[in-house]
Each structure stands twice: as C-alpha cells, then as structure tokens.
C-alpha cells in the first residue's frame, strides 16, 4: 500500500510539474510576444487606413500576441472584408509585427443607381459599396440591365474587360490617376483627369506610346479645362492639340 501511495504522489507531482511548465511557457509567450499598436506596421493597404487594418487584425483576447496572429493569418484568405483578399502577419521581433495586405485586383467600378459596383479583370462584380473608393477609376459607356454580386456584368461585348485591364495597368505603370474612363460605342476611349479630358481614340497598338507622354502633358495643363486630342499617334514630334473649354 505504501508503494502504491508513493507512486500516486509521484504521478501527481509529475502532473503538477508539467502543468507548471505549461503555464510558465504560456505566460512567457503571452508577455514576450505582446505587441503594442505602435509596433504594428502595415503595408500594401490602399482602401483602408493602417489603423483600420490594425483594428481588423488585432482583435479578440489574443489580438495583441504576435505569435498567435502569425499563425492565424498564415496562408489564409480573409472573409467578410471588402477589397481584401489575403492578409499575412510577419513577426519582425517578439514585440513587433508587419501586416501585409493583398487587396483584390479590381479593374474599375460602375455606378449603378446609388451603389458602386467594383469588378475584376473578367468583369465579375466582386464588391458593392455605397462609398466610392479612391484609386479605382469609374468606367462609363457600358450598358446592362442588371448586376449581381459574384456574377459578370451582362454587357454585350465581353472583350471590353480586357481593354479596361490593359488600360488601367498602363495608367498604374505611368502613375496616372484617372477619375473616369469612357468607352464610346464606336470603340474610342476618353480618360478624365480632373478638368482635362484625354481623347485616346481607338489605336490599341499606340496606347502605351500615348500614355507614356501624358504625365508631362498633364503637368503642363494643370488648372486648365478642356480636351487633349490624342486620337492619332504623332510619331514625329509628340505634339497634340488641346482644346480649352
């Protein structure tokens, strides 16, 4: 009987030691890997501010634990957050993290009644919002009778979405922030930059050549209102006509 009691006490002691070790490890991880908001850095965000991203990520009882957050967001998509596809949390130090935001690739948006419909490169409506998001151009000239979230916009000419993608990529490449892009029924394209309209015509083969020149032209046309006529590419001297309004 003495030996059985001794074995029981040894088992109890071992369990207590294990629990103490586990508790100690947990307490260490909670204290050593605690992150203050000012030590959380955000990159890749456009549609949300850094503080808004921190509010989304650093929530809940363990929302300030870098180890927990790195495991929670590892190789995992994000649900119920418009415009965001994936967020990763990288540990820079036990008390410092970097939140990397990968936003959905949006080609543009269409205003439909009182709602903004954002669509991807294939014309699928990926997000709807009552608030306009800066950095994404409005697309006009597309005609459809209805739109459903998660389905492609029912336009007659589906090839227009590849044209939109090519144009928006080039605009980004040359750091051109367009307010609106109008696709004429004739196939010509007009891009709006504030009070300046740029008529690009329908010459797809010279589209990049024209956009390459735009940053310089737009800087010269600051505070002016009118139309820059670039329908035909001028391969000689790069001179185009500006018609004030």
C-alpha positions in Angstrom: 0.0 0.0 0.0 2.9 2.4 0.8 4.4 1.8 -2.6 1.0 2.5 -4.4 0.6 5.7 -2.5 4.1 6.7 -3.3 3.5 6.0 -7.0 0.3 8.1 -6.8 2.1 11.0 -5.2 4.9 10.8 -7.8 2.3 10.9 -10.6 0.6 13.9 -9.0 3.9 15.6 -8.6 4.8 15.0 -12.3 1.4 16.3 -13.4 1.8 19.4 -11.3 5.3 20.0 -12.7 4.0 19.6 -16.2 1.2 22.0 -15.6 3.5 24.5 -14.0 5.9 24.2 -17.1 3.0 24.6 -19.5 1.6 27.6 -17.5 5.1 29.1 -17.4 5.5 28.7 -21.2 2.1 30.2 -21.9 2.8 33.2 -19.6 6.1 33.7 -21.2 4.7 33.6 -24.7 1.9 36.0 -23.7 4.3 38.5 -22.2 7.2 38.2 -24.6 5.1 38.3 -27.7 2.8 41.1 -26.8 2.6 43.8 -29.5 1.6 47.4 -28.9 -0.3 49.1 -31.8 2.5 51.5 -32.5 4.8 48.4 -33.1 2.5 47.0 -35.7 3.4 48.1 -39.3 1.1 47.9 -42.3 2.0 47.7 -46.0 0.0 47.1 -49.2 -3.1 48.8 -48.0 -4.9 51.3 -50.3 -8.6 51.1 -49.5 -8.2 51.0 -45.7 -6.0 53.1 -43.4 -3.3 51.5 -41.3 -5.4 52.0 -38.2 -8.4 50.3 -39.8 -6.3 47.3 -40.8 -4.9 47.0 -37.2 -8.5 47.1 -35.9 -9.4 44.2 -38.2 -6.3 42.1 -37.4 -5.6 42.9 -33.7 -9.0 42.0 -32.3 -10.0 39.5 -29.6 -8.3 38.2 -26.4 -5.1 37.3 -28.3 -5.2 40.1 -30.8 -2.0 41.6 -29.4 0.0 38.4 -29.5 2.4 38.3 -32.4 2.8 34.5 -32.4 -0.9 33.9 -32.4 -1.5 36.4 -35.2 1.2 35.0 -37.4 -0.3 31.5 -37.1 -3.9 32.8 -37.5 -3.2 34.6 -40.8 -0.7 32.2 -42.3 -1.6 31.3 -45.9 -5.3 32.1 -45.2 -7.7 34.1 -47.2 -9.8 36.8 -45.5 -13.6 36.7 -45.4 -16.1 39.5 -44.9 -13.6 42.2 -45.5 -14.4 44.0 -48.8 -11.5 44.7 -51.2 -9.1 42.5 -49.2 -8.1 39.0 -50.5 -5.3 37.9 -48.1 -3.5 39.3 -45.1 -0.2 38.0 -43.7 1.3 38.8 -40.4 5.1 38.7 -40.2 7.0 38.7 -36.9 9.8 41.3 -37.0 10.6 40.8 -33.3 8.6 39.2 -30.5 7.0 42.6 -29.8 6.9 43.9 -33.5 4.9 42.7 -36.4 4.3 43.7 -40.1 0.8 43.2 -41.5 1.0 42.7 -45.3 -2.3 43.4 -47.1 -3.0 41.8 -50.5 -6.0 43.6 -52.0 -8.3 42.2 -54.6 -7.3 43.1 -58.2 -10.1 45.5 -59.3 -10.2 46.8 -62.8 -12.7 49.6 -62.1 -16.2 50.4 -60.8 -19.6 51.3 -62.2 -22.1 53.5 -60.5 -25.4 51.6 -60.6 -28.2 53.6 -59.1 -26.9 54.6 -55.6 -24.3 51.8 -55.4 -20.8 51.4 -56.6 -20.1 48.1 -58.3 -16.5 47.1 -58.3 -15.4 44.4 -60.9 -12.3 42.4 -61.7 -10.4 41.9 -64.9 -13.0 39.4 -66.2 -16.0 41.6 -65.5 -17.1 39.8 -62.3 -18.7 42.0 -59.7 -16.5 41.3 -56.6 -17.7 44.1 -54.3 -20.5 46.5 -53.8 -20.4 49.6 -51.7 -22.3 52.8 -51.0 -19.0 54.7 -50.7 -16.6 55.5 -53.6 -13.1 54.2 -53.1 -10.2 56.4 -54.3 -7.6 54.9 -56.6 -10.0 53.0 -58.8 -11.4 54.6 -62.0 -15.1 54.9 -62.8 -15.9 53.1 -66.0 -18.7 54.6 -68.2 -20.2 53.7 -71.5 -21.1 50.1 -70.6 -24.7 49.2 -70.9 -26.5 46.5 -68.9 -29.9 46.0 -67.4 -29.0 44.3 -64.1 -26.0 43.3 -62.0 -25.5 40.6 -59.4 -22.6 40.2 -56.9 -20.3 37.4 -57.9 -21.5 37.3 -61.5 -20.1 39.0 -64.6 -21.6 42.3 -65.8 -24.0 41.3 -68.6 -22.6 43.6 -71.3 -22.8 42.7 -74.9 -19.1 42.9 -75.8 -17.1 40.9 -73.2 -13.8 41.9 -74.7 -14.2 45.4 -73.2 -13.0 44.0 -69.9 -9.6 43.0 -71.3 -9.3 46.5 -72.8 -10.1 48.0 -69.4 -7.5 45.8 -67.7 -4.8 46.8 -70.2 -5.6 50.5 -69.9 -5.7 50.5 -66.1 -2.4 48.6 -65.9 -0.8 51.2 -68.1 -2.3 54.0 -66.1 -0.7 52.5 -63.0 2.6 51.9 -64.7 2.9 55.6 -65.6 1.4 56.8 -62.2 -1.6 58.3 -63.8 -4.7 58.6 -61.5 -7.7 58.7 -63.8 -11.0 59.8 -62.4 -13.2 58.3 -65.1 -12.8 56.2 -68.3 -15.4 56.5 -71.0 -15.8 53.8 -73.7 -17.5 55.1 -76.7 -19.9 52.9 -78.7 -17.5 53.5 -81.6 -14.6 51.9 -79.7 -12.8 55.1 -78.9 -11.7 55.8 -75.3 -11.7 59.0 -73.3 -9.9 59.3 -70.0 -10.8 62.0 -67.5 -8.2 63.6 -65.2 -9.9 66.3 -63.2 -10.9 69.0 -65.7 -8.9 67.6 -68.5 -10.3 65.0 -70.9 -7.8 63.0 -73.0 -9.3 61.6 -76.2 -7.2 58.4 -76.9 -9.1 57.2 -79.9 -9.1 53.5 -80.7 -5.5 52.9 -81.7 -4.6 49.9 -79.4 -1.1 49.5 -80.9 -0.1 53.0 -79.8 -1.9 53.2 -76.5 1.2 52.9 -74.3 3.1 55.4 -76.5 0.4 57.9 -75.8 0.1 57.2 -72.1 3.9 57.5 -71.8 3.6 61.2 -72.8 0.7 62.0 -70.6 2.4 62.8 -67.2 4.3 65.7 -68.9 1.3 66.9 -70.7 -1.0 66.8 -67.6 1.6 68.8 -65.6 1.6 71.5 -68.3 -2.3 71.5 -68.3 -2.7 71.8 -64.5 -5.7 74.1 -63.6 -6.9 74.1 -67.2 -10.1 72.7 -68.6 -10.6 71.2 -72.0 -9.8 68.2 -74.2 -6.4 66.9 -75.2 -6.8 65.3 -78.6 -4.6 62.2 -78.9 -6.8 60.1 -81.2 -3.9 59.7 -83.7 -0.4 58.9 -82.5 2.1 61.5 -83.6 5.3 59.6 -84.1 7.2 62.7 -85.2 7.3 65.3 -82.6 4.7 64.2 -80.0 2.6 67.4 -80.4 -1.1 67.2 -79.8 -3.9 69.7 -79.8 -5.5 70.9 -76.6 -9.0 72.5 -77.0 -9.9 74.6 -73.9 -13.5 74.7 -72.7 
